[in-house]
């Protein structure tokens, strides 16, 4: 399971009113990173034969493409105060996709650097539209949010022609209404999305003719 881990200790915060205490100014900003609680790829000493090289591009919608954690309640959108990702969310997600393919489809090499992508036979383009902790507008103010992650994946040939497209979506309910539990839910939702994306994309990549 991919988890976002704190780089410094953070006391649990309870919600008061409209997510007020979670969004209130904090003494210091705590950074969270992808630690890779899902198993990291195991070194194979060249035992795995790479059959396809795929260039990955990831784009997040405006408002979730930075290092802040978005929460929503009805029509209101707010960022958690005192908590940020250690890097922009698209960068963390891209690395998680690389690890996901290494676990689920090691015969497919995911590359992001332009110089390494020159020989890619496919392009996997991922657009994430929502990556947020959503509070129910009708629920008790102290009720934990549900993290939702959804978007679209497109598989293209190297020349840009479309092979296939499909929706990706996942969600995870925070166990408690505090920053640590909410960050864990972001990690769980990311885990589920990456597993779905890697399995679906690998199947389509190996099935599609060159």
C-alpha positions in Angstrom: 0.0 0.0 0.0 1.4 3.4 -1.0 1.2 5.7 2.0 2.0 9.4 2.4 4.2 9.6 5.4 5.0 12.6 7.6 8.5 14.0 7.6 7.8 15.5 11.0 5.5 14.8 14.0 2.0 16.3 13.7 -0.5 16.3 16.4 -4.0 15.0 15.4 -6.4 17.8 14.8 -10.2 17.5 15.1 -12.7 19.1 12.9 -14.7 21.9 14.4 -17.5 23.6 12.3 -16.8 23.5 8.6 -13.4 21.8 8.8 -12.2 24.9 10.7 -9.6 23.4 13.0 -8.1 21.3 10.2 -7.9 24.5 8.0 -6.8 26.8 10.8 -3.2 28.2 10.8 -0.7 25.8 12.2 2.7 26.6 13.9 4.6 24.9 11.1 4.0 23.1 7.8 4.4 19.3 7.8 5.5 17.7 4.6 4.2 14.3 3.4 5.8 12.1 0.8 5.3 8.8 -1.0 7.2 6.3 1.1 6.1 3.3 -0.9 4.3 1.2 1.8 3.2 -0.9 -1.2 6.0 -3.3 -1.9 8.9 -1.8 -3.8 10.0 -3.5 -7.0 12.3 -6.4 -6.3 15.7 -6.4 -8.1 15.7 -9.2 -10.6 19.3 -9.0 -11.9 18.0 -8.8 -15.5 15.7 -11.9 -15.2 12.8 -9.9 -16.5 12.8 -9.3 -20.2 11.4 -5.8 -21.1 9.0 -6.3 -24.0 7.6 -2.7 -24.2 8.9 0.7 -23.3 6.1 3.2 -22.5 6.4 6.9 -22.1 4.3 8.2 -19.2 2.7 11.7 -19.1 0.7 12.8 -16.1 -1.4 16.0 -15.8 -3.5 17.0 -12.8 -6.3 19.6 -13.0 -5.8 23.1 -11.8 -6.1 23.3 -8.1 -4.7 19.9 -7.4 -1.5 20.1 -9.5 0.6 21.6 -6.7 1.7 20.5 -3.3 -1.4 21.4 -1.3 -4.1 18.9 -0.1 -7.5 19.9 -1.3 -10.7 19.4 0.8 -14.2 20.1 -0.4 -17.6 20.4 1.3 -20.5 21.1 -1.1 -19.5 24.1 -3.2 -16.7 25.1 -0.8 -13.1 24.2 -1.5 -10.3 24.7 1.0 -6.7 23.5 1.4 -5.5 21.9 4.6 -3.3 24.3 6.5 0.0 23.2 7.8 0.2 20.1 5.5 1.8 19.8 2.0 3.1 17.2 -0.2 6.9 17.0 -0.4 6.7 17.5 -4.1 3.9 18.4 -6.6 1.2 15.8 -6.6 1.7 14.9 -10.3 5.4 14.0 -9.6 4.5 11.8 -6.7 1.8 10.1 -8.8 4.2 9.5 -11.7 6.7 7.8 -9.4 3.8 5.7 -8.0 2.8 4.6 -11.5 6.4 3.5 -12.2 6.4 1.4 -9.1 3.0 0.0 -9.9 4.1 -1.2 -13.3 7.3 -2.7 -11.8 5.1 -4.7 -9.4 2.2 -5.7 -11.7 3.9 -5.7 -15.2 7.7 -5.7 -14.9 7.9 -6.6 -18.6 6.8 -3.0 -19.4 9.3 -0.2 -18.7 7.7 3.1 -17.8 9.9 6.1 -18.6 9.3 9.8 -18.1 12.5 11.5 -19.0 12.5 12.8 -22.6 15.9 11.2 -23.5 14.8 7.8 -22.3 11.4 8.1 -24.0 12.8 8.3 -27.6 12.5 4.5 -28.1 9.1 4.2 -26.5 6.6 2.3 -28.5 3.6 3.6 -26.6 2.5 6.7 -24.7 0.4 6.4 -21.5 -1.3 9.7 -20.9 -3.1 10.1 -17.6 -5.3 13.0 -16.7 -6.5 13.4 -13.1 -9.5 15.5 -12.6 -10.2 15.1 -8.9 -7.8 14.3 -6.0 -9.5 15.6 -2.9 -10.9 14.8 0.5 -14.7 15.3 0.2 -16.8 16.1 3.3 -20.5 15.3 3.0 -22.5 18.5 3.2 -25.3 16.8 5.2 -23.1 14.8 7.6 -22.1 15.8 11.1 -19.3 18.3 11.1 -16.9 15.8 12.8 -17.6 13.1 10.2 -14.4 12.0 8.4 -14.1 12.8 4.7 -13.8 10.4 1.7 -10.8 10.9 -0.6 -11.8 10.6 -4.2 -9.4 10.3 -7.2 -10.7 10.1 -10.7 -9.7 10.9 -14.3 -8.9 9.4 -17.6 -6.1 7.3 -19.1 -5.3 7.1 -22.8 -3.0 4.7 -24.5 -1.4 6.0 -27.7 1.0 4.8 -30.3 4.3 6.6 -30.6 2.9 8.6 -33.5 0.1 9.9 -31.3 -2.8 7.8 -32.7 -5.2 6.6 -30.1 -5.2 2.9 -29.1 -7.7 3.0 -26.2 -9.0 5.3 -23.4 -10.8 4.5 -20.1 -11.8 6.1 -16.9 -9.8 5.5 -13.7 -11.5 6.1 -10.3 -11.0 5.2 -6.7 -11.9 6.3 -3.2 -10.9 5.7 0.4 -12.7 6.7 3.6 -10.6 8.4 6.3 -10.8 6.5 9.5 -10.8 9.6 11.6 -11.2 13.3 11.0 -7.6 14.3 11.5 -4.8 15.2 9.2 -2.9 11.9 9.6 -6.0 9.8 8.8 -6.9 12.0 5.9 -3.4 11.7 4.4 -3.6 7.9 4.9 -6.8 7.9 2.9 -5.1 9.8 0.1 -2.5 7.0 0.0 -5.1 4.3 0.0 -7.0 5.9 -2.9 -3.8 6.3 -4.8 -2.9 2.6 -4.2 -6.3 1.5 -5.6 -6.0 3.8 -8.6 -2.4 2.7 -9.5 -3.3 -1.0 -9.2 -6.3 -0.5 -11.5 -4.3 1.7 -14.0 -1.3 -0.6 -14.2 -3.3 -3.8 -14.7 -5.7 -2.3 -17.3 -2.9 -0.5 -19.2 -0.6 -3.5 -19.2 -3.4 -5.7 -20.6 -4.1 -3.2 -23.4 -0.4 -2.5 -24.2 0.4 -6.2 -24.6 -2.8 -6.9 -26.6 -2.5 -4.0 -29.1 -0.5 -4.5 -32.3 2.5 -2.3 -32.9 
